[in-house]
């Protein structure tokens, strides 16, 4: 829903605050809608490590 409401178009850069289950789902949705880059932001290192494994994506930026 969030990815749809953000009106993501091909090539957009998307930032997601929070890398828990809802954040991971939002990231995957952004990729599926054509985002060119997804930036994940979280303060919990373990959550940041889940993204690349779970999403299996090539361009993934992590900010802590």
N, C-alpha and C positions, 0 to 999 in steps of 0.2 A: 504494500500500500504506500509506504513512504517513497519507494523508488518511482512508483507511478505518479504520486503527487508532485514529486520533484521535476517531473517532465524531462527525464533524462533522454538525451539524444546521442547518437553515435559520436564518439570522440570526447564526450564530456569528462571532466575531472570531478570526482565525487569524494567527499570526505564523510566518514562515518565515525561518530563519537560513541565509543563503547563497543567492545568486541566479544560480548557475551552471545548467547544464542540468537537474540533478536538482531544484534549487530551483524553477525555472520550471515543471517538470512538476508539482511538489507544489502550486504556486500555482494552476495551471489545474485540477488535481483538486479543490482546495478550493472553487473557484468552481463547478465542476460539481456538487459535493455540496451547494451552497446557502449557502456562507459569505456573510455580509453584508459583511464587510470582511476584506481580506488585507493584512497588514503585512509588507513585505519588508525584511530587515536584512542589510546587507553592508558591507564596508569598501572595496570596489572600485567607484569611481564608474561605470565603464563597464558593470558588471553591473547596477547599479541602473537605468541608462537602458534596458536591454533589456526589462525587465518590461512597461511600458505598451505598447511597440510590439509585442512578441511576443504578449502575452495579450489585447490589445485590450479592456481592461476599463475601466469607468468609475470605480470607487472603489478606488484603489490608493495605499497609503501607503508612502513610502520613508524609511528611516532609515539614516543612515550613522554 
